Amino acid sequence: MVTATPARSMTEEADFLKINSIDHIHWWVGNAKQAMYYWWKGFGFQPVAYSGLETGNRQFASYVLESGKIRFVISAPYKPSSEMSAHQMLHGDGVKYVTLGVDDVEAAYRETTARGAVGVWTAREERDEYGVIRTSAIRTYGEVIHIFVDRSEYDGAFMPGYKPLELPHEPAGLAAVDHIVGNVELGKMNYWVNFYHQVMGFRQLLSFDDKDISTEYSALMSKVMQNGNGRVKLPINEPAEGKKKSQIEEYLDYYMTPGVQHIAMACKDILFTVRELKARGIEFLRVPESYYDVLPERLQNIHIKEDLEEIKELGILVDYDDEGYLLQIFSRPLQDRPTAFIEVIERHGSQGFGKGNFKALFEALELEQEKRGNL
Ligand code: FE2
């Protein structure tokens, strides 16, 4: 069942890690130039900065792209002997850094490592003529790292070593990161839930167990962790026992370790955004037609401002709770390995995660898994 944890108000003391924002998500990929093109042309991101051979960076090529408040960094190594190339060999394309904006990177490092985080680097500064960027970093699940960043005294394109890029772009309306989901190994969900609670001061917003989200084959358990001010939501999934291989196991089999499963991006007009993305070649999961046969009945007590015919045509999913409704859709995997994907979400009051869609969605996922020979 879905358990809404009583909304404990977080005291100043408990929220010791004051996160201002998700500053950026940094992908390590095999071909940054082509991945940049995908986010630029496919998802309507604006390329804003570049680092590479031309800027004196002889290790890797790196592009920074933005859409609304979302910032992605896409990097690929030039040579085979580097941590980045080893990462690529093991995982394929994936998220390496989830970077969180804070006021004091030294305090963020001190407070989290004192509570048990494994440090990656202590507070450091990088400077150029545009100012100073301060960072520190800790490990989280798999090979993912949380960087803490303070860019309050920096007004360059991204950070030292990057030059501005100005390319014309056509926005698709993706506005902000709603949540970032991590897949961890069987039996490890609660370990990482405790990590986010104890080490980073997050609290549990919701939990879903296998009764909510199992179909005949695929099952998972999930807990949604949220930081003190509610700006950062990081659900953690683990596989649950099913008849056949769960979607989380398939991810772990191809990513080889725990890692980021999906990034949900919020928008203000999902009909426009999904229409745009589809026109640009982005592929989404399609739930069975029967989902839409029963939708009007499911929604009879709630007013949906969007046209249901258009929702059906685009394959958008609808869910609601006491606070309102949400519209969401999930992409196919972003790379050849069936690993990371994205979600587009528009919230109208509901702070849920689409529980009412899980069954239809998982059945659609299983059809795809079957086609890949991974069920
Ligand atoms: Fe999601």
Boltz pocket constraint, residues with backbone or C-beta under 6 A from the ligand:
constraints:
  - pocket:
      binder: B
      contacts: [[A, 179], [A, 181], [A, 262], [A, 264], [A, 343], [A, 353]]
      max_distance: 6.0
